[in-house]
């Protein structure tokens, strides 16, 4: 099976593949006992997948094909899919099949996507590391023998794409949950402006920051999936880099970089400049004040605590202790603190929009390190310090309500490193077009 949606569409159109054969290729990889399928899809292949693929092939024979007809897509276990149980990577939710699709899922279904299965994730999406003590942790495709983290919270989503178990993956992104695993696993992850894709039918983490994104092998693939979920047209062509105004932020986002990431990021900037992009070092004042939104877990802990209140009263001992401790940070907050943070966030979003107006996009490292080994995060101190480092850069886009994209910029044989692009609020289609242009330049250099 080809690794892009565009290639699969060509195969479907010329008859060299059909939806059933694309699905069979994914299922073979999922069920390979030597692979990561059991950890990426802990609940197995969707029972409805075969029927969906079969129906897609029958419709195509009649000349009916949606824009994602026959394309195998994995779904993070955070979204309601009619007839499936939504567990959110946890053990405490009722084993009750969803009565209807989440709107984003319904749009994908209407476009003809074939849902391969539900992917593993950090419990309740509350970590950027990707470790799950209940269902196991899928290993990063790089140095698989060493057992590196996949990143989270959309851990299984990323591995489903890297291992050919799906052509695209649906994930959520509250502080980087699509972009972190994409960067660490060497694929593309997209976080839209939150309001573009409806959140109904998903288990919330923080409604203020939650967004529904996707992961795939190319920016074009992500653009195709995002367009369906948002009910918009995808960008039609990549934007050329000549004259593109890219801000390169200074300060905290560049601190703590490993030697590998620092070298790759520097090399990437040189390539973008050589291709005609205009790079400017910038210190964004709004970014320097974002720490005000993080006291005692910030808005995320407050909103998570409110949603989990009843479950915690009955089942706190069944939670991942590391997730539980983060939710309980909100115990130190007052209602006045929450309201103040909301007001301050609105102010910073307005300020950031003004600061970004002079640029086409912002370019920075997605995360400052390559994926560490799972075993190295066995103690809480290592786990939480790594989690903070992974979330630091991506979460800026969630706090400031921006769109954001991570695409690989490392050489193919090296540890994956992600280049992250930020765009202004609701500039999603333009950011994706910019990403396609940058991807074309970087792919020539990565071989």
Secondary structure, DSSP 4 states (H G I P E B T S, - for coil): --SSHHHHHHHHHHTS--HHHHHHHHHHHHT-TTSSHHHHSTT-B-TTHHHHHHHHHHHHHTT---TTTT-EEEEETTB--BTSB--TT-SSS---BBSS--HHHHHHHHTT-EEEEEEP-SGGG--SS---TTT--PPPSTTGGG-B---SSSHHHHHHHHTTS-SEEEEE-SSSTTHHHHHHHTSEEEE--GGGS--TTB--S-TTT--EEEEESSHHHHHHHHHHHHTSPPPSSPPP-TT-EEEEE-SGGGTT--HHHHHHHHHHHHHHHHTT-EEEEE--HHHHTGGGG-GGGHHHHHHHHHHHHHHHHHHGGGS-HHHHHHHGGGGG--HHHHHHHHHHHHHHHHHHHHHHTT-SEEEEESSSSPPPBGGGG-SHHHHHHHHHHHHHHHHHHHHTT-EEEEEE-S-TTSPP-EEEEEE-TT-HHHHHHHHHHHHHHHHHHH-
